């Protein structure tokens, strides 16, 4: 069996853009209507998800409140963006 490959994935976007809902639908098999009960993310939520056989995604769901976003790009930049393989920036086109 080949060794697992770990890839860091950042989910970023403004507050209420739908990052946690998108993560829950794609990686946890939630039904869209079930995501209404999800709360907002405070700071960063980490999870590991097996993907495409031997790949493991290290998902970082980053809270979108303004204070968190500022700290990601200022004081936490090296920690947050280190070894990122994929950055998914979620937009809410209705707001």
C-alpha positions in Angstrom: 0.0 0.0 0.0 1.5 3.4 -1.0 2.1 5.9 1.8 -0.5 8.6 2.4 0.0 12.0 1.0 -1.0 14.9 3.3 -2.1 18.2 1.6 -3.0 21.4 3.5 -6.1 23.1 2.2 -7.2 26.5 3.4 -10.9 27.5 3.2 -11.1 31.3 3.5 -13.6 34.0 2.8 -15.6 36.7 4.6 -18.0 35.8 7.5 -21.2 34.0 6.3 -19.8 33.2 2.9 -20.6 29.5 3.3 -17.1 28.0 3.9 -18.2 25.6 6.7 -21.4 24.7 4.8 -19.4 24.0 1.6 -16.9 21.8 3.6 -19.7 20.0 5.3 -21.6 19.2 2.1 -18.5 18.1 0.1 -16.5 16.3 2.8 -19.0 15.2 5.4 -22.0 14.3 3.2 -24.3 16.9 4.7 -27.5 17.7 2.9 -27.7 21.5 2.0 -30.7 22.1 4.3 -28.8 20.6 7.2 -26.1 23.3 7.1 -28.4 25.9 8.5 -27.8 24.5 11.9 -24.0 25.0 11.7 -22.6 27.9 13.7 -19.9 30.2 12.6 -16.2 29.3 12.9 -14.2 30.9 15.5 -10.5 31.2 14.5 -9.6 28.0 12.7 -11.2 24.5 12.6 -9.0 21.7 11.6 -10.0 18.3 10.1 -8.5 15.5 8.1 -10.4 13.9 5.3 -9.3 10.9 3.1 -9.5 11.9 -0.5 -8.9 10.0 -3.7 -7.3 6.8 -2.3 -4.1 7.6 -0.5 -4.4 11.4 -0.2 -5.4 13.0 3.1 -6.6 16.6 3.1 -5.6 18.7 6.1 -8.6 21.1 6.0 -8.2 24.5 7.7 -11.6 26.2 7.9 -10.7 29.8 8.7 -13.3 32.0 10.5 -14.2 35.0 8.3 -14.9 37.6 11.0 -12.8 40.8 10.3 -10.6 40.4 13.4 -9.6 36.9 12.4 -9.0 37.8 8.8 -6.7 40.6 9.8 -4.7 38.3 12.1 -4.3 35.7 9.4 -2.6 38.2 7.1 -0.6 40.0 9.8 0.5 38.2 13.0 -0.4 34.6 11.9 0.7 34.8 8.3 3.7 32.3 8.5 1.6 29.8 10.5 -1.6 29.9 8.4 0.0 29.9 5.0 2.9 27.6 5.6 2.9 24.5 3.3 -0.5 25.3 1.8 -1.2 23.2 -1.3 -4.7 24.6 -2.1 -6.4 27.9 -1.1 -10.2 28.0 -1.7 -11.6 31.5 -1.2 -15.4 31.4 -0.9 -17.5 34.3 -2.0 -21.2 34.9 -1.2 -22.5 36.4 -4.5 -25.8 37.4 -2.9 -24.3 40.0 -0.4 
